[in-house]
Structures are given as structure tokens and as C-alpha cells.
Amino acid sequence: MSIEYIRFKIGEEHQFNFVQAIREACKIIAAYPECLNYEIIQCEEDTTLFVWRIAWTSTDAHLNGFRKDKIFEPFYQLMQPFISFIQEMNHYNKIV
């Protein structure tokens, strides 16, 4: 299993549209069998910070499966306006 963390810094003026887009994007990834689960969280101390945690069966399943699947295009169209707000997008493995 590989855990992808995507950290966003979203100004208040973009948060409504971001939340709407990410809700729709989650419907797409939830339908993809290699996506095990996900969550989106917002920082309490700095409400402009969001983290999207996505558990994939593997990094390869994400990068060479999902991103090359036909369902990636509508997902990308939803998230494209917020790509410039990404501060980190990496895959992690659990060690403990």
C-alpha cells in the first residue's frame, strides 16, 4: 500500500470552489478499484491549509494505472484550477 499526501494552501476566496471540486474528484477516485480510501482535512490553526490523503494499492497503480485510465481526464479537469496551490504531492510508505 502507498499513501499519497497532497498538501494545498487555498486562500479563502478559492475555498468554496476547491471543496466543490474535490468532492466531485473524490467520487471519481472512489470508483477506481486501486484507490483503497481517502480523506481531506483542513488545518484548525491555519484554515488555508488542506491535506488530501489517498491510499492506493501501490504507487505504480496510481501513476501507471489511474493516471493513464480514461477516468483521469475528468478528475484532472476538476483539480486543474488548484494545481498551483499544491505545496507537496508525494507517496509515502508506513514504517510503524
Secondary structure, DSSP 8 states (H G I E B T S, - for coil): -EEEEEEEE--HHHHHHHHHHHHHHHHHHHTSTTEEEEEEEE-SS-TTEEEEEEEES-HHIIIIIGGGSTTHHHHHHHHGGGGGGEEEEEEE----
